[in-house]
Amino acid sequence: MKNWISFPRSEGQASRQAHAALPENTYERELGKEGFFGPATHMYHRRPPTGWQSFEGPIRPRAFDAVQLPESGSSPWDAIELMNNRATRIRFWRCATDMDHLVRNSDGDELLFIHQGKGDLYCDYGRLAVTEGDYVVLPRGTMWRLHVTDSLSMLLIEATNDSYRLPDKGLLGPHAIFDPAALETPHIDEAFKAQQDDTPWQVRVKRNNQLSLIDYPFNPLDAVGWKGDLAPVRINWRDIRPLMSHRYHLPPSAHTTFLSDRFVVCTFVPRPFETDPDALKVPFFHNNDDYDELIFYHQGKFFSRDNIHPGMLTLHPCGFTHGPHPKALANMLTQSATGTDEVAVMIDTRDALHVCDSAVDVEWTGYVDSWKG
């Protein structure tokens, strides 16, 4: 437990409850620690905090269009790296053909988010069918390959030198958001047994971001059984039952799906809008003071963003205030629809993300100006 310097105060015109009953003609901005988990103060401004006239420098908000990225071969080690830091590597992989080799990541756990397509993942533990909207967590050292049914495109999120865990759900109990019983593990089924033959296979192992090649005169995915509490798991965003509050706009941390030591992965799925007339119906303005925020837009209509389509990513580096675009801000307290219609993956990283050249090649440089209306 951190012993924060804490002295709650109120000065001037302020709301008694964050994200609700704002003073008339004001806009709320949250300054917080630990990415919504620590102490925070709420400021009330006369004008939107994103009403800048110009914005230059390395912390400017950025957007990238992964739809424009080329097909990247039949190996995850061919996937196009978009961003990285010491705790993660974020890659985008278009795979149209079956993998003709096996891979093993010895740098950390791998998280696959299936953006499009479907297929079968064969690994040490058996076979696992995968399809659009699936998360697949592959523990460090798992040997695997993909059989492609429909051309796959995926976001790959490596937990470098670390593991993925489930968030602490506290008072909600262990079955909130999604029941761990919904996590599916691979099966040693007939299809898995049928691929166990004497065909030579190569395993490409990544360690320190370098490859080692190991050749076998047979298929090493030859397990006949296993037991234990470590295995790849799959869950689809449709299995997630988001937290809701009709009187209070919940922070992104309420939608945490997986976490590592230095970053969290959150999932935004369709949910009803808040119905209390005083409650905010859009994300509140907030400072990025401890985390870089990366969002991958999977499908739907992204109600707080303009000119964003599925397959794009936005990066909000630590150090500036951001929030809804002007069109969304007009619906701050009223919404014509009954709920959101969006699916997105958010990665909040404690360490600054380095943007790779391949991401710069598909950057929409006008994103920083989209807050001007």
Backbone hydrogen bonds, N-H to C=O, Kabsch-Sander energy under -0.5 kcal/mol:
donor,donor_aa,acceptor,acceptor_aa,energy
4,W,2,K,-1.4
6,S,4,W,-1.2
14,A,12,G,-0.6
20,A,17,Q,-1.5
21,A,278,D,-2.0
26,T,23,P,-1.1
27,Y,45,H,-2.2
29,R,43,M,-2.3
30,E,285,F,-2.6
31,L,41,T,-2.8
32,G,30,E,-0.6
33,K,39,P,-1.7
37,F,34,E,-1.0
38,G,33,K,-2.4
41,T,31,L,-2.4
43,M,29,R,-3.2
43,M,41,T,-0.5
45,H,27,Y,-2.9
45,H,43,M,-0.5
51,G,48,P,-1.7
52,W,50,T,-1.3
60,R,57,G,-1.6
62,R,315,L,-2.5
63,A,364,W,-0.5
64,F,313,L,-2.9
65,D,362,V,-2.6
66,A,64,F,-0.7
66,A,311,G,-1.7
68,Q,65,D,-1.5
69,L,66,A,-1.5
72,S,94,R,-1.5
78,D,75,S,-2.0
79,A,76,P,-1.0
80,I,92,F,-2.4
81,E,79,A,-0.6
82,L,90,I,-2.8
83,M,90,I,-1.6
84,N,354,H,-1.6
85,N,88,T,-2.4
88,T,85,N,-0.6
89,R,158,E,-0.8
90,I,83,M,-2.9
91,R,89,R,-0.6
91,R,156,L,-2.6
92,F,80,I,-2.6
93,W,154,M,-2.6
95,C,93,W,-0.6
95,C,152,L,-3.0
96,A,94,R,-0.5
99,M,146,L,-2.5
102,L,202,Q,-3.1
103,V,144,W,-2.3
104,R,204,R,-1.8
105,N,142,T,-0.6
106,S,104,R,-0.8
106,S,206,K,-2.8
109,D,159,A,-0.7
109,D,162,D,-2.0
110,E,138,L,-2.4
111,L,157,I,-1.5
112,L,136,V,-2.8
113,F,155,L,-2.5
114,I,112,L,-0.5
114,I,134,D,-2.7
115,H,113,F,-0.8
115,H,153,S,-2.1
116,Q,153,S,-1.8
118,K,150,D,-1.4
119,G,130,V,-2.5
120,D,147,H,-2.8
121,L,128,L,-3.1
122,Y,120,D,-0.6
122,Y,145,R,-2.3
123,C,126,G,-2.5
124,D,143,M,-1.4
126,G,123,C,-1.6
127,R,187,H,-3.0
128,L,121,L,-2.3
130,V,119,G,-2.5
132,E,117,G,-0.9
133,G,114,I,-3.3
134,D,131,T,-1.9
135,Y,235,I,-3.1
136,V,112,L,-2.4
137,V,233,V,-2.7
138,L,110,E,-3.3
138,L,136,V,-0.6
141,G,105,N,-2.3
142,T,139,P,-2.2
144,W,103,V,-2.1
145,R,122,Y,-2.2
147,H,120,D,-3.2
148,V,146,L,-0.5
149,T,118,K,-2.1
149,T,147,H,-0.5
150,D,118,K,-2.2
152,L,95,C,-2.7
153,S,116,Q,-1.9
154,M,93,W,-2.4
155,L,113,F,-2.4
156,L,91,R,-3.0
156,L,154,M,-0.5
157,I,111,L,-2.7
158,E,89,R,-2.6
158,E,156,L,-0.5
159,A,109,D,-2.8
160,T,87,A,-1.3
160,T,158,E,-1.2
161,N,107,D,-4.5
162,D,159,A,-2.1
165,R,259,L,-2.2
169,K,167,P,-0.6
172,L,169,K,-2.1
173,G,170,G,-1.7
176,A,173,G,-1.2
178,F,176,A,-3.0
182,A,179,D,-3.0
183,L,180,P,-1.5
184,E,234,R,-2.5
187,H,127,R,-2.6
189,D,187,H,-1.5
193,K,189,D,-2.3
194,A,190,E,-2.3
195,Q,191,A,-0.8
195,Q,192,F,-0.7
196,Q,193,K,-1.5
197,D,195,Q,-1.2
201,W,216,Y,-1.6
201,W,218,F,-0.5
203,V,214,I,-3.2
204,R,102,L,-2.9
205,V,203,V,-0.7
205,V,212,S,-2.8
206,K,104,R,-2.7
207,R,205,V,-0.6
207,R,210,Q,-2.7
210,Q,207,R,-1.6
212,S,205,V,-2.2
214,I,203,V,-2.7
216,Y,201,W,-3.1
219,N,197,D,-2.1
222,D,220,P,-2.0
233,V,137,V,-1.4
234,R,184,E,-2.0
235,I,135,Y,-2.0
237,W,133,G,-2.1
239,D,236,N,-2.4
240,I,237,W,-1.6
241,R,177,I,-3.7
248,Y,245,S,-0.5
250,L,248,Y,-0.7
254,A,251,P,-2.0
255,H,252,P,-2.4
256,T,253,S,-1.4
257,T,265,V,-3.3
258,F,265,V,-1.9
259,L,165,R,-2.1
260,S,263,F,-2.9
264,V,348,D,-1.9
265,V,258,F,-3.2
266,C,264,V,-0.5
266,C,346,M,-3.0
267,T,255,H,-2.4
268,F,344,A,-2.7
269,V,267,T,-0.6
273,F,338,T,-2.4
275,T,246,H,-0.9
276,D,246,H,-2.7
279,A,276,D,-1.4
280,L,19,H,-2.5
281,K,332,M,-2.9
285,F,28,E,-1.0
286,H,322,H,-2.5
287,N,30,E,-2.5
288,N,320,F,-1.5
289,D,287,N,-1.2
292,D,349,T,-2.6
293,E,316,H,-2.2
294,L,292,D,-0.5
294,L,347,I,-2.4
295,I,314,T,-2.4
296,F,345,V,-3.3
297,Y,295,I,-0.5
297,Y,312,M,-2.7
298,H,296,F,-0.7
298,H,343,V,-2.1
299,Q,343,V,-1.7
301,K,341,D,-3.3
302,F,300,G,-0.5
303,F,301,K,-1.2
305,R,302,F,-2.0
311,G,297,Y,-3.6
312,M,309,H,-1.6
313,L,64,F,-2.8
314,T,295,I,-2.1
315,L,62,R,-3.1
316,H,293,E,-3.0
319,G,288,N,-2.9
320,F,317,P,-0.7
322,H,286,H,-2.3
325,H,304,S,-1.9
329,L,325,H,-2.4
330,A,326,P,-1.3
331,N,328,A,-1.8
332,M,329,L,-1.7
340,T,271,R,-2.7
341,D,301,K,-0.6
343,V,299,Q,-2.6
344,A,268,F,-1.9
345,V,296,F,-2.7
346,M,266,C,-2.7
346,M,344,A,-0.5
347,I,294,L,-3.5
348,D,264,V,-1.9
348,D,346,M,-0.5
349,T,292,D,-2.3
349,T,347,I,-0.6
350,R,262,R,-3.1
354,H,84,N,-3.3
355,V,353,L,-0.5
356,C,82,L,-3.0
356,C,354,H,-0.5
359,A,356,C,-0.9
360,V,356,C,-1.8
361,D,357,D,-1.9
362,V,359,A,-1.3
363,E,360,V,-1.5
364,W,63,A,-2.5
365,T,363,E,-0.9
367,Y,364,W,-1.4
368,V,365,T,-0.6
369,D,366,G,-1.0
370,S,367,Y,-1.8
371,W,368,V,-0.5
372,K,369,D,-1.9
373,G,370,S,-0.9
